[in-house]
């Protein structure tokens, strides 16, 4: 089972129809099958998500405060892909619940699982050098 605990993610591009952009960073935690994260950056002043993961998929609801003072919420189901370098990519299918719209996007891991994750997965230190964790 791939854990999201301690992993940080960013989208490689701006999501069409979404508020999350390349400067938005997600910080995930996981305890068993329960996942949660906080995120901010770009148009998102502060966001939170909570849900569950079976290691292959994550499903959660999110809510966020935007820089213009408005709020938005929605649902996402993500396929979890472990890449050859040990990093994780999330393939998202999402839909707004607070407004009209839906789409797909990708989140790429930007740092290793130094605070958790799968033992033995490769991570990165603050200088971007590969390190063995666990």
Phi and psi in radians as a Rosetta constraint file:
Dihedral C 1 N 2 CA 2 C 2 CIRCULARHARMONIC -1.460 0.35
Dihedral N 2 CA 2 C 2 N 3 CIRCULARHARMONIC 2.155 0.35
Dihedral C 2 N 3 CA 3 C 3 CIRCULARHARMONIC -1.636 0.35
Dihedral N 3 CA 3 C 3 N 4 CIRCULARHARMONIC 2.529 0.35
Dihedral C 3 N 4 CA 4 C 4 CIRCULARHARMONIC -1.678 0.35
Dihedral N 4 CA 4 C 4 N 5 CIRCULARHARMONIC -0.024 0.35
Dihedral C 4 N 5 CA 5 C 5 CIRCULARHARMONIC -1.042 0.35
Dihedral N 5 CA 5 C 5 N 6 CIRCULARHARMONIC 2.223 0.35
Dihedral C 5 N 6 CA 6 C 6 CIRCULARHARMONIC 1.383 0.35
Dihedral N 6 CA 6 C 6 N 7 CIRCULARHARMONIC 0.033 0.35
Dihedral C 6 N 7 CA 7 C 7 CIRCULARHARMONIC -1.621 0.35
Dihedral N 7 CA 7 C 7 N 8 CIRCULARHARMONIC 2.545 0.35
Dihedral C 7 N 8 CA 8 C 8 CIRCULARHARMONIC -2.060 0.35
Dihedral N 8 CA 8 C 8 N 9 CIRCULARHARMONIC 2.457 0.35
Dihedral C 8 N 9 CA 9 C 9 CIRCULARHARMONIC -2.320 0.35
Dihedral N 9 CA 9 C 9 N 10 CIRCULARHARMONIC 2.653 0.35
Dihedral C 9 N 10 CA 10 C 10 CIRCULARHARMONIC -2.469 0.35
Dihedral N 10 CA 10 C 10 N 11 CIRCULARHARMONIC 2.598 0.35
Dihedral C 10 N 11 CA 11 C 11 CIRCULARHARMONIC -1.316 0.35
Dihedral N 11 CA 11 C 11 N 12 CIRCULARHARMONIC 2.536 0.35
Dihedral C 11 N 12 CA 12 C 12 CIRCULARHARMONIC -1.335 0.35
Dihedral N 12 CA 12 C 12 N 13 CIRCULARHARMONIC -0.224 0.35
Dihedral C 12 N 13 CA 13 C 13 CIRCULARHARMONIC -2.688 0.35
Dihedral N 13 CA 13 C 13 N 14 CIRCULARHARMONIC 3.060 0.35
Dihedral C 13 N 14 CA 14 C 14 CIRCULARHARMONIC -1.422 0.35
Dihedral N 14 CA 14 C 14 N 15 CIRCULARHARMONIC 2.303 0.35
Dihedral C 14 N 15 CA 15 C 15 CIRCULARHARMONIC -1.355 0.35
Dihedral N 15 CA 15 C 15 N 16 CIRCULARHARMONIC 2.237 0.35
Dihedral C 15 N 16 CA 16 C 16 CIRCULARHARMONIC -1.185 0.35
Dihedral N 16 CA 16 C 16 N 17 CIRCULARHARMONIC 2.213 0.35
Dihedral C 16 N 17 CA 17 C 17 CIRCULARHARMONIC 1.442 0.35
Dihedral N 17 CA 17 C 17 N 18 CIRCULARHARMONIC 0.005 0.35
Dihedral C 17 N 18 CA 18 C 18 CIRCULARHARMONIC -1.969 0.35
Dihedral N 18 CA 18 C 18 N 19 CIRCULARHARMONIC 3.015 0.35
Dihedral C 18 N 19 CA 19 C 19 CIRCULARHARMONIC -1.761 0.35
Dihedral N 19 CA 19 C 19 N 20 CIRCULARHARMONIC -0.220 0.35
Dihedral C 19 N 20 CA 20 C 20 CIRCULARHARMONIC -1.461 0.35
Dihedral N 20 CA 20 C 20 N 21 CIRCULARHARMONIC 2.366 0.35
Dihedral C 20 N 21 CA 21 C 21 CIRCULARHARMONIC -2.329 0.35
Dihedral N 21 CA 21 C 21 N 22 CIRCULARHARMONIC -3.046 0.35
Dihedral C 21 N 22 CA 22 C 22 CIRCULARHARMONIC -1.067 0.35
Dihedral N 22 CA 22 C 22 N 23 CIRCULARHARMONIC -0.380 0.35
Dihedral C 22 N 23 CA 23 C 23 CIRCULARHARMONIC -1.639 0.35
Dihedral N 23 CA 23 C 23 N 24 CIRCULARHARMONIC 0.057 0.35
Dihedral C 23 N 24 CA 24 C 24 CIRCULARHARMONIC -1.499 0.35
Dihedral N 24 CA 24 C 24 N 25 CIRCULARHARMONIC 2.261 0.35
Dihedral C 24 N 25 CA 25 C 25 CIRCULARHARMONIC -2.126 0.35
Dihedral N 25 CA 25 C 25 N 26 CIRCULARHARMONIC 2.362 0.35
Dihedral C 25 N 26 CA 26 C 26 CIRCULARHARMONIC -1.863 0.35
Dihedral N 26 CA 26 C 26 N 27 CIRCULARHARMONIC 2.358 0.35
Dihedral C 26 N 27 CA 27 C 27 CIRCULARHARMONIC -2.064 0.35
Dihedral N 27 CA 27 C 27 N 28 CIRCULARHARMONIC 1.927 0.35
Dihedral C 27 N 28 CA 28 C 28 CIRCULARHARMONIC -1.661 0.35
Dihedral N 28 CA 28 C 28 N 29 CIRCULARHARMONIC 2.609 0.35
Dihedral C 28 N 29 CA 29 C 29 CIRCULARHARMONIC -2.261 0.35
Dihedral N 29 CA 29 C 29 N 30 CIRCULARHARMONIC 2.662 0.35
Dihedral C 29 N 30 CA 30 C 30 CIRCULARHARMONIC -2.590 0.35
Dihedral N 30 CA 30 C 30 N 31 CIRCULARHARMONIC 2.417 0.35
Dihedral C 30 N 31 CA 31 C 31 CIRCULARHARMONIC -2.373 0.35
Dihedral N 31 CA 31 C 31 N 32 CIRCULARHARMONIC 1.834 0.35
Dihedral C 31 N 32 CA 32 C 32 CIRCULARHARMONIC 1.138 0.35
Dihedral N 32 CA 32 C 32 N 33 CIRCULARHARMONIC -2.174 0.35
Dihedral C 32 N 33 CA 33 C 33 CIRCULARHARMONIC -1.661 0.35
Dihedral N 33 CA 33 C 33 N 34 CIRCULARHARMONIC 0.012 0.35
Dihedral C 33 N 34 CA 34 C 34 CIRCULARHARMONIC -1.561 0.35
Dihedral N 34 CA 34 C 34 N 35 CIRCULARHARMONIC 2.254 0.35
Dihedral C 34 N 35 CA 35 C 35 CIRCULARHARMONIC -2.134 0.35
Dihedral N 35 CA 35 C 35 N 36 CIRCULARHARMONIC 2.637 0.35
Dihedral C 35 N 36 CA 36 C 36 CIRCULARHARMONIC -2.693 0.35
Dihedral N 36 CA 36 C 36 N 37 CIRCULARHARMONIC 2.768 0.35
Dihedral C 36 N 37 CA 37 C 37 CIRCULARHARMONIC -2.713 0.35
Dihedral N 37 CA 37 C 37 N 38 CIRCULARHARMONIC 2.717 0.35
Dihedral C 37 N 38 CA 38 C 38 CIRCULARHARMONIC -2.028 0.35
Dihedral N 38 CA 38 C 38 N 39 CIRCULARHARMONIC 2.677 0.35
Dihedral C 38 N 39 CA 39 C 39 CIRCULARHARMONIC -2.669 0.35
Dihedral N 39 CA 39 C 39 N 40 CIRCULARHARMONIC 2.685 0.35
Dihedral C 39 N 40 CA 40 C 40 CIRCULARHARMONIC -2.833 0.35
Dihedral N 40 CA 40 C 40 N 41 CIRCULARHARMONIC 2.979 0.35
Dihedral C 40 N 41 CA 41 C 41 CIRCULARHARMONIC 2.080 0.35
Dihedral N 41 CA 41 C 41 N 42 CIRCULARHARMONIC 2.584 0.35
Dihedral C 41 N 42 CA 42 C 42 CIRCULARHARMONIC 1.173 0.35
Dihedral N 42 CA 42 C 42 N 43 CIRCULARHARMONIC -2.268 0.35
Dihedral C 42 N 43 CA 43 C 43 CIRCULARHARMONIC -1.310 0.35
Dihedral N 43 CA 43 C 43 N 44 CIRCULARHARMONIC -0.243 0.35
Dihedral C 43 N 44 CA 44 C 44 CIRCULARHARMONIC -1.636 0.35
Dihedral N 44 CA 44 C 44 N 45 CIRCULARHARMONIC 1.986 0.35
Dihedral C 44 N 45 CA 45 C 45 CIRCULARHARMONIC -1.306 0.35
Dihedral N 45 CA 45 C 45 N 46 CIRCULARHARMONIC -0.763 0.35
Dihedral C 45 N 46 CA 46 C 46 CIRCULARHARMONIC -2.797 0.35
Dihedral N 46 CA 46 C 46 N 47 CIRCULARHARMONIC 2.341 0.35
Dihedral C 46 N 47 CA 47 C 47 CIRCULARHARMONIC -2.423 0.35
Dihedral N 47 CA 47 C 47 N 48 CIRCULARHARMONIC 2.717 0.35
Dihedral C 47 N 48 CA 48 C 48 CIRCULARHARMONIC -2.421 0.35
Dihedral N 48 CA 48 C 48 N 49 CIRCULARHARMONIC 2.597 0.35
Dihedral C 48 N 49 CA 49 C 49 CIRCULARHARMONIC -2.431 0.35
Dihedral N 49 CA 49 C 49 N 50 CIRCULARHARMONIC 2.692 0.35
Dihedral C 49 N 50 CA 50 C 50 CIRCULARHARMONIC -2.615 0.35
Dihedral N 50 CA 50 C 50 N 51 CIRCULARHARMONIC 2.477 0.35
Dihedral C 50 N 51 CA 51 C 51 CIRCULARHARMONIC -3.136 0.35
Dihedral N 51 CA 51 C 51 N 52 CIRCULARHARMONIC -2.651 0.35
Dihedral C 51 N 52 CA 52 C 52 CIRCULARHARMONIC -2.318 0.35
Dihedral N 52 CA 52 C 52 N 53 CIRCULARHARMONIC 2.796 0.35
Dihedral C 52 N 53 CA 53 C 53 CIRCULARHARMONIC -2.500 0.35
Dihedral N 53 CA 53 C 53 N 54 CIRCULARHARMONIC 2.439 0.35
Dihedral C 53 N 54 CA 54 C 54 CIRCULARHARMONIC -1.781 0.35
Dihedral N 54 CA 54 C 54 N 55 CIRCULARHARMONIC 0.153 0.35
Dihedral C 54 N 55 CA 55 C 55 CIRCULARHARMONIC 1.657 0.35
Dihedral N 55 CA 55 C 55 N 56 CIRCULARHARMONIC -0.452 0.35
Dihedral C 55 N 56 CA 56 C 56 CIRCULARHARMONIC -1.793 0.35
Dihedral N 56 CA 56 C 56 N 57 CIRCULARHARMONIC -0.592 0.35
Dihedral C 56 N 57 CA 57 C 57 CIRCULARHARMONIC -2.357 0.35
Dihedral N 57 CA 57 C 57 N 58 CIRCULARHARMONIC 2.639 0.35
Dihedral C 57 N 58 CA 58 C 58 CIRCULARHARMONIC -2.149 0.35
Dihedral N 58 CA 58 C 58 N 59 CIRCULARHARMONIC 2.453 0.35
Dihedral C 58 N 59 CA 59 C 59 CIRCULARHARMONIC -2.317 0.35
Dihedral N 59 CA 59 C 59 N 60 CIRCULARHARMONIC 2.271 0.35
Dihedral C 59 N 60 CA 60 C 60 CIRCULARHARMONIC -2.710 0.35
Dihedral N 60 CA 60 C 60 N 61 CIRCULARHARMONIC 2.908 0.35
Dihedral C 60 N 61 CA 61 C 61 CIRCULARHARMONIC -1.960 0.35
Dihedral N 61 CA 61 C 61 N 62 CIRCULARHARMONIC 2.562 0.35
Dihedral C 61 N 62 CA 62 C 62 CIRCULARHARMONIC -2.285 0.35
Dihedral N 62 CA 62 C 62 N 63 CIRCULARHARMONIC 2.697 0.35
Dihedral C 62 N 63 CA 63 C 63 CIRCULARHARMONIC -2.511 0.35
Dihedral N 63 CA 63 C 63 N 64 CIRCULARHARMONIC 2.527 0.35
Dihedral C 63 N 64 CA 64 C 64 CIRCULARHARMONIC -2.590 0.35
Dihedral N 64 CA 64 C 64 N 65 CIRCULARHARMONIC 2.646 0.35
Dihedral C 64 N 65 CA 65 C 65 CIRCULARHARMONIC -1.860 0.35
Dihedral N 65 CA 65 C 65 N 66 CIRCULARHARMONIC 2.192 0.35
Dihedral C 65 N 66 CA 66 C 66 CIRCULARHARMONIC -1.611 0.35
Dihedral N 66 CA 66 C 66 N 67 CIRCULARHARMONIC 2.859 0.35
Dihedral C 66 N 67 CA 67 C 67 CIRCULARHARMONIC -1.121 0.35
Dihedral N 67 CA 67 C 67 N 68 CIRCULARHARMONIC -0.375 0.35
Dihedral C 67 N 68 CA 68 C 68 CIRCULARHARMONIC -1.497 0.35
Dihedral N 68 CA 68 C 68 N 69 CIRCULARHARMONIC 0.049 0.35
Dihedral C 68 N 69 CA 69 C 69 CIRCULARHARMONIC 1.600 0.35
Dihedral N 69 CA 69 C 69 N 70 CIRCULARHARMONIC -0.074 0.35
Dihedral C 69 N 70 CA 70 C 70 CIRCULARHARMONIC -1.505 0.35
Dihedral N 70 CA 70 C 70 N 71 CIRCULARHARMONIC 2.813 0.35
Dihedral C 70 N 71 CA 71 C 71 CIRCULARHARMONIC -2.047 0.35
Dihedral N 71 CA 71 C 71 N 72 CIRCULARHARMONIC 2.757 0.35
Dihedral C 71 N 72 CA 72 C 72 CIRCULARHARMONIC -2.619 0.35
Dihedral N 72 CA 72 C 72 N 73 CIRCULARHARMONIC 2.650 0.35
Dihedral C 72 N 73 CA 73 C 73 CIRCULARHARMONIC -2.525 0.35
Dihedral N 73 CA 73 C 73 N 74 CIRCULARHARMONIC 2.781 0.35
Dihedral C 73 N 74 CA 74 C 74 CIRCULARHARMONIC -2.982 0.35
Dihedral N 74 CA 74 C 74 N 75 CIRCULARHARMONIC -2.925 0.35
Dihedral C 74 N 75 CA 75 C 75 CIRCULARHARMONIC -2.277 0.35
Dihedral N 75 CA 75 C 75 N 76 CIRCULARHARMONIC 2.576 0.35
Dihedral C 75 N 76 CA 76 C 76 CIRCULARHARMONIC -2.526 0.35
Dihedral N 76 CA 76 C 76 N 77 CIRCULARHARMONIC 2.528 0.35
Dihedral C 76 N 77 CA 77 C 77 CIRCULARHARMONIC -2.168 0.35
Dihedral N 77 CA 77 C 77 N 78 CIRCULARHARMONIC 2.152 0.35
Dihedral C 77 N 78 CA 78 C 78 CIRCULARHARMONIC -2.056 0.35
Dihedral N 78 CA 78 C 78 N 79 CIRCULARHARMONIC 2.303 0.35
Dihedral C 78 N 79 CA 79 C 79 CIRCULARHARMONIC -1.518 0.35
Dihedral N 79 CA 79 C 79 N 80 CIRCULARHARMONIC 2.250 0.35
Dihedral C 79 N 80 CA 80 C 80 CIRCULARHARMONIC -1.641 0.35
Dihedral N 80 CA 80 C 80 N 81 CIRCULARHARMONIC 2.110 0.35
Dihedral C 80 N 81 CA 81 C 81 CIRCULARHARMONIC -2.035 0.35
Dihedral N 81 CA 81 C 81 N 82 CIRCULARHARMONIC 2.226 0.35
Dihedral C 81 N 82 CA 82 C 82 CIRCULARHARMONIC -1.655 0.35
Dihedral N 82 CA 82 C 82 N 83 CIRCULARHARMONIC 2.126 0.35
Dihedral C 82 N 83 CA 83 C 83 CIRCULARHARMONIC -1.438 0.35
Dihedral N 83 CA 83 C 83 N 84 CIRCULARHARMONIC 2.923 0.35
Dihedral C 83 N 84 CA 84 C 84 CIRCULARHARMONIC -1.045 0.35
Dihedral N 84 CA 84 C 84 N 85 CIRCULARHARMONIC -0.518 0.35
Dihedral C 84 N 85 CA 85 C 85 CIRCULARHARMONIC -1.492 0.35
Dihedral N 85 CA 85 C 85 N 86 CIRCULARHARMONIC 0.079 0.35
Dihedral C 85 N 86 CA 86 C 86 CIRCULARHARMONIC 1.593 0.35
Dihedral N 86 CA 86 C 86 N 87 CIRCULARHARMONIC -0.205 0.35
Dihedral C 86 N 87 CA 87 C 87 CIRCULARHARMONIC -1.337 0.35
Dihedral N 87 CA 87 C 87 N 88 CIRCULARHARMONIC 2.897 0.35
Dihedral C 87 N 88 CA 88 C 88 CIRCULARHARMONIC -2.001 0.35
Dihedral N 88 CA 88 C 88 N 89 CIRCULARHARMONIC 2.491 0.35
Dihedral C 88 N 89 CA 89 C 89 CIRCULARHARMONIC -2.128 0.35
Dihedral N 89 CA 89 C 89 N 90 CIRCULARHARMONIC 2.356 0.35
Dihedral C 89 N 90 CA 90 C 90 CIRCULARHARMONIC -1.865 0.35
Dihedral N 90 CA 90 C 90 N 91 CIRCULARHARMONIC 2.155 0.35
Dihedral C 90 N 91 CA 91 C 91 CIRCULARHARMONIC -1.751 0.35
Dihedral N 91 CA 91 C 91 N 92 CIRCULARHARMONIC 1.919 0.35
Dihedral C 91 N 92 CA 92 C 92 CIRCULARHARMONIC -1.776 0.35
Dihedral N 92 CA 92 C 92 N 93 CIRCULARHARMONIC 2.431 0.35
Dihedral C 92 N 93 CA 93 C 93 CIRCULARHARMONIC -2.100 0.35
Dihedral N 93 CA 93 C 93 N 94 CIRCULARHARMONIC 2.035 0.35
Dihedral C 93 N 94 CA 94 C 94 CIRCULARHARMONIC -2.270 0.35
Dihedral N 94 CA 94 C 94 N 95 CIRCULARHARMONIC 2.819 0.35
Dihedral C 94 N 95 CA 95 C 95 CIRCULARHARMONIC -2.607 0.35
Dihedral N 95 CA 95 C 95 N 96 CIRCULARHARMONIC 2.511 0.35
Dihedral C 95 N 96 CA 96 C 96 CIRCULARHARMONIC -1.283 0.35
Dihedral N 96 CA 96 C 96 N 97 CIRCULARHARMONIC 2.534 0.35
Dihedral C 96 N 97 CA 97 C 97 CIRCULARHARMONIC -1.917 0.35
Dihedral N 97 CA 97 C 97 N 98 CIRCULARHARMONIC -0.334 0.35
Dihedral C 97 N 98 CA 98 C 98 CIRCULARHARMONIC -1.692 0.35
Dihedral N 98 CA 98 C 98 N 99 CIRCULARHARMONIC -0.146 0.35
Dihedral C 98 N 99 CA 99 C 99 CIRCULARHARMONIC -2.753 0.35
Dihedral N 99 CA 99 C 99 N 100 CIRCULARHARMONIC 3.086 0.35
Dihedral C 99 N 100 CA 100 C 100 CIRCULARHARMONIC -1.445 0.35
Dihedral N 100 CA 100 C 100 N 101 CIRCULARHARMONIC 2.376 0.35
Dihedral C 100 N 101 CA 101 C 101 CIRCULARHARMONIC 2.498 0.35
Dihedral N 101 CA 101 C 101 N 102 CIRCULARHARMONIC 2.688 0.35
Dihedral C 101 N 102 CA 102 C 102 CIRCULARHARMONIC -2.774 0.35
Dihedral N 102 CA 102 C 102 N 103 CIRCULARHARMONIC 2.885 0.35
Dihedral C 102 N 103 CA 103 C 103 CIRCULARHARMONIC -3.115 0.35
Dihedral N 103 CA 103 C 103 N 104 CIRCULARHARMONIC -2.993 0.35
Dihedral C 103 N 104 CA 104 C 104 CIRCULARHARMONIC -2.242 0.35
Dihedral N 104 CA 104 C 104 N 105 CIRCULARHARMONIC 2.666 0.35
Dihedral C 104 N 105 CA 105 C 105 CIRCULARHARMONIC -2.769 0.35
Dihedral N 105 CA 105 C 105 N 106 CIRCULARHARMONIC 3.049 0.35
Dihedral C 105 N 106 CA 106 C 106 CIRCULARHARMONIC -2.255 0.35
Dihedral N 106 CA 106 C 106 N 107 CIRCULARHARMONIC 2.476 0.35
Dihedral C 106 N 107 CA 107 C 107 CIRCULARHARMONIC -2.107 0.35
Dihedral N 107 CA 107 C 107 N 108 CIRCULARHARMONIC 2.231 0.35
Dihedral C 107 N 108 CA 108 C 108 CIRCULARHARMONIC -1.864 0.35
Dihedral N 108 CA 108 C 108 N 109 CIRCULARHARMONIC 2.417 0.35
Dihedral C 108 N 109 CA 109 C 109 CIRCULARHARMONIC -1.157 0.35
Dihedral N 109 CA 109 C 109 N 110 CIRCULARHARMONIC 2.322 0.35
Dihedral C 109 N 110 CA 110 C 110 CIRCULARHARMONIC -1.897 0.35
Dihedral N 110 CA 110 C 110 N 111 CIRCULARHARMONIC -0.141 0.35
Dihedral C 110 N 111 CA 111 C 111 CIRCULARHARMONIC -2.602 0.35
Dihedral N 111 CA 111 C 111 N 112 CIRCULARHARMONIC 2.766 0.35
Dihedral C 111 N 112 CA 112 C 112 CIRCULARHARMONIC -1.280 0.35
Dihedral N 112 CA 112 C 112 N 113 CIRCULARHARMONIC -3.111 0.35
Dihedral C 112 N 113 CA 113 C 113 CIRCULARHARMONIC -1.603 0.35
Dihedral N 113 CA 113 C 113 N 114 CIRCULARHARMONIC 0.905 0.35
Dihedral C 113 N 114 CA 114 C 114 CIRCULARHARMONIC -1.047 0.35
Dihedral N 114 CA 114 C 114 N 115 CIRCULARHARMONIC -0.525 0.35
Dihedral C 114 N 115 CA 115 C 115 CIRCULARHARMONIC -1.634 0.35
Dihedral N 115 CA 115 C 115 N 116 CIRCULARHARMONIC 0.106 0.35
Dihedral C 115 N 116 CA 116 C 116 CIRCULARHARMONIC 2.822 0.35
Dihedral N 116 CA 116 C 116 N 117 CIRCULARHARMONIC -2.590 0.35
Dihedral C 116 N 117 CA 117 C 117 CIRCULARHARMONIC 1.546 0.35
Dihedral N 117 CA 117 C 117 N 118 CIRCULARHARMONIC -2.957 0.35
Dihedral C 117 N 118 CA 118 C 118 CIRCULARHARMONIC -1.258 0.35
Dihedral N 118 CA 118 C 118 N 119 CIRCULARHARMONIC 2.245 0.35
Dihedral C 118 N 119 CA 119 C 119 CIRCULARHARMONIC -1.043 0.35
Dihedral N 119 CA 119 C 119 N 120 CIRCULARHARMONIC 2.411 0.35
Dihedral C 119 N 120 CA 120 C 120 CIRCULARHARMONIC 1.560 0.35
Dihedral N 120 CA 120 C 120 N 121 CIRCULARHARMONIC -0.175 0.35
Dihedral C 120 N 121 CA 121 C 121 CIRCULARHARMONIC -1.221 0.35
Dihedral N 121 CA 121 C 121 N 122 CIRCULARHARMONIC 2.603 0.35
Dihedral C 121 N 122 CA 122 C 122 CIRCULARHARMONIC -1.384 0.35
Dihedral N 122 CA 122 C 122 N 123 CIRCULARHARMONIC 2.467 0.35
Dihedral C 122 N 123 CA 123 C 123 CIRCULARHARMONIC -2.265 0.35
Dihedral N 123 CA 123 C 123 N 124 CIRCULARHARMONIC -2.936 0.35
Dihedral C 123 N 124 CA 124 C 124 CIRCULARHARMONIC -2.267 0.35
Dihedral N 124 CA 124 C 124 N 125 CIRCULARHARMONIC 2.520 0.35
Dihedral C 124 N 125 CA 125 C 125 CIRCULARHARMONIC -1.480 0.35
Dihedral N 125 CA 125 C 125 N 126 CIRCULARHARMONIC -3.114 0.35
Dihedral C 125 N 126 CA 126 C 126 CIRCULARHARMONIC -1.128 0.35
Dihedral N 126 CA 126 C 126 N 127 CIRCULARHARMONIC -0.310 0.35
Dihedral C 126 N 127 CA 127 C 127 CIRCULARHARMONIC -1.593 0.35
Dihedral N 127 CA 127 C 127 N 128 CIRCULARHARMONIC 0.059 0.35
Dihedral C 127 N 128 CA 128 C 128 CIRCULARHARMONIC 1.453 0.35
Dihedral N 128 CA 128 C 128 N 129 CIRCULARHARMONIC 0.198 0.35
Dihedral C 128 N 129 CA 129 C 129 CIRCULARHARMONIC -1.551 0.35
Dihedral N 129 CA 129 C 129 N 130 CIRCULARHARMONIC 2.424 0.35
Dihedral C 129 N 130 CA 130 C 130 CIRCULARHARMONIC -1.133 0.35
Dihedral N 130 CA 130 C 130 N 131 CIRCULARHARMONIC 2.373 0.35
Dihedral C 130 N 131 CA 131 C 131 CIRCULARHARMONIC -2.383 0.35
Dihedral N 131 CA 131 C 131 N 132 CIRCULARHARMONIC 2.652 0.35
Dihedral C 131 N 132 CA 132 C 132 CIRCULARHARMONIC -1.526 0.35
Dihedral N 132 CA 132 C 132 N 133 CIRCULARHARMONIC 2.262 0.35
Dihedral C 132 N 133 CA 133 C 133 CIRCULARHARMONIC -1.934 0.35
Dihedral N 133 CA 133 C 133 N 134 CIRCULARHARMONIC 2.832 0.35
